[in-house]
Amino acid sequence: MYLVAIAWIYVTLMMAVAEANSPDGTVVGAVFTFLLYGAGPLAIVMYILATPARRRRARQREAAETALREAPGRPKLPGADWAQPGPAAASGMQPDAGRHAAGDPITTEREEP
């Protein structure tokens, strides 16, 4: 796949050089030739061709996260503290550790009885 991409860039680069050196051509035309015939379409095609590999990596990453989350005694992933609350949340030491709204809102003014 990369060999075809390199060959296509080479061909379009040579087209741009030929246009820039032509008596009727300009450097601006050569730049547009390279961008519109070479780099632009090649970027789109490479993105489309890489889609299955990106999906496969995403599925593997999700499967690994699920396996780590469900396996007992294994360390949690960094940043995945939402999956299982820690002991501080269970004991009530930190009221927002469960990421839920507080049940008893704190007032800013003290009311006298």
C-alpha positions in Angstrom: 0.0 0.0 0.0 2.8 2.4 0.9 4.7 1.6 -2.3 1.8 2.7 -4.4 1.5 5.9 -2.4 5.2 6.7 -2.8 5.0 6.0 -6.5 1.9 8.3 -6.9 3.6 11.1 -5.0 6.7 10.7 -7.2 4.7 10.8 -10.4 2.7 13.9 -9.3 5.9 15.6 -8.2 7.5 15.0 -11.6 4.3 16.4 -13.2 4.7 19.5 -11.1 8.3 19.9 -12.0 7.5 19.5 -15.7 4.8 22.1 -15.4 7.1 24.5 -13.5 9.9 24.1 -16.2 7.5 24.3 -19.2 7.5 27.6 -21.1 3.8 27.9 -20.7 3.7 26.7 -17.1 4.1 28.5 -13.8 5.3 27.6 -10.3 1.8 28.4 -8.9 0.3 26.0 -11.4 2.9 23.4 -10.4 2.0 23.7 -6.8 -1.7 23.3 -7.5 -0.9 20.4 -9.7 1.0 18.7 -6.9 -1.7 19.5 -4.3 -4.8 18.7 -6.3 -3.5 15.7 -8.3 -1.1 14.2 -5.7 -1.3 15.1 -2.0 -5.0 15.8 -1.7 -6.4 12.6 -3.3 -3.6 10.5 -1.8 -4.5 11.7 1.7 -8.2 10.8 1.2 -7.4 7.4 -0.3 -4.9 6.6 2.5 -7.4 7.6 5.2 -10.1 5.4 3.6 -7.8 2.5 3.3 -6.7 2.8 6.9 -10.2 2.7 8.3 -10.3 -1.1 9.0 -7.1 -1.0 10.9 -8.3 1.9 13.0 -11.5 0.1 13.8 -9.6 -3.1 14.7 -7.3 -1.2 17.1 -10.4 0.5 18.7 -12.1 -2.9 19.2 -8.9 -4.4 20.7 -8.5 -1.4 23.0 -12.2 -1.7 24.2 -11.8 -5.4 24.7 -8.6 -4.9 26.8 -10.4 -2.2 28.9 -13.4 -4.5 29.4 -11.1 -7.4 30.4 -9.2 -5.2 32.9 -12.4 -3.8 34.3 -14.0 -7.2 34.8 -10.9 -9.1 36.0 -10.8 -9.2 39.8 -7.5 -8.3 41.5 -6.0 -6.5 38.5 -5.0 -2.9 38.5 -7.4 -0.4 36.9 -6.5 1.6 33.9 -5.3 5.1 34.4 -8.2 7.5 34.2 -10.8 4.8 34.6 -11.7 5.7 38.2 -15.4 6.0 37.2 -15.6 2.2 36.6 -15.2 1.1 40.2 -15.4 3.7 43.0 -12.5 3.4 45.5 -12.7 2.7 49.3 -12.9 6.5 50.1 -16.2 6.7 48.1 -17.7 3.7 49.8 -16.9 5.1 53.3 -18.3 8.5 52.5 -15.1 10.5 53.1 -15.3 12.3 49.8 -18.9 13.2 48.9 -18.3 13.7 45.2 -16.2 10.5 44.6 -19.2 8.8 43.1 -19.6 11.7 40.7 -23.2 12.1 41.7 -24.9 15.4 42.9 -24.8 15.9 46.6 -28.0 15.0 48.4 -27.7 17.8 51.0 -26.7 21.1 49.4 -24.4 23.3 51.4 -25.8 26.7 52.1 -23.6 29.8 52.0 -25.4 31.6 54.8 -26.0 30.2 58.3 -29.6 30.5 59.5 -30.1 31.3 63.2 -32.8 29.3 65.0 
